[in-house]
Amino acid sequence: MSFFPQPPSSTAGQVTASLRQDHDIIKKVLKATDACIKLLKEGKEIPPAILLDTVDFITNFIDRCHHAKEEQGLFPALEATGMPRENSVIGTMLREHEEARKIAEHIKNAVESHIQDKSEESRSKIIQYCEAYVNHIDRHILKEDTRLFIIAERRLKGKENDVKKMVDSVEIEKVGGAEGRKQYEENADRFLSSVRQLGSSNN
């Protein structure tokens, strides 16, 4: 797993600024989730609150907010420039979003089972699906940062305000706007810190 850094600032722009900021938050949670995987592989128990926080972030921030900002904001704006949905980077991203949702559902089910039974089977499933999710989203972010967003900045030049309004309206609907987004950012920092402390206490 790489947790690819942001591209140089010279490649960034206002059209995708909010989405790039989301990626910074998401990468923190990927790091925390990867740390959880390592602890679970070592036979350590993860507190239910941390497992549930993982599910909440994956479901409500990554999918319902971040992916929705792309699907309901950025992608329609790109399509309006003549970019086709199929046989393009849009279609690729949509398929990857759907795959992420499927893996996330498996994580949710595995976490719920493990909180109930603490079995090795449910532990194994959490490890399996969290690894798959982290690797999938890590690769997905790289494609967006180095391909999709660069295309978007070029094709949507001069339409920054229109795209921002579309993306912001989705964020308001899904998480309550800037304040809700800030809360998820704080949660990501707390999540990463809690998992690191958990790892330290288990050494």
Protein Blocks (a to p, Z undefined) as FASTA:
>chain_A
ZZiacddfklgcfklmmmmmmmmmmmmmmmmmmmmmmmmmnopacdfklmmmmmmmmmmm
mmmmmmmmmmmmmmmmmmmnopafbhpfklmmmmmmmmmmmmmmmmmmmmmmmmmnopak
lmmmmmmmmmmmmmmmmmmmmmmmmmmmmmmmmmmgoilmmmmmmmmmmmmmmnopjmlm
mmmmmmmmmmmmmmmmmmmmmZZ
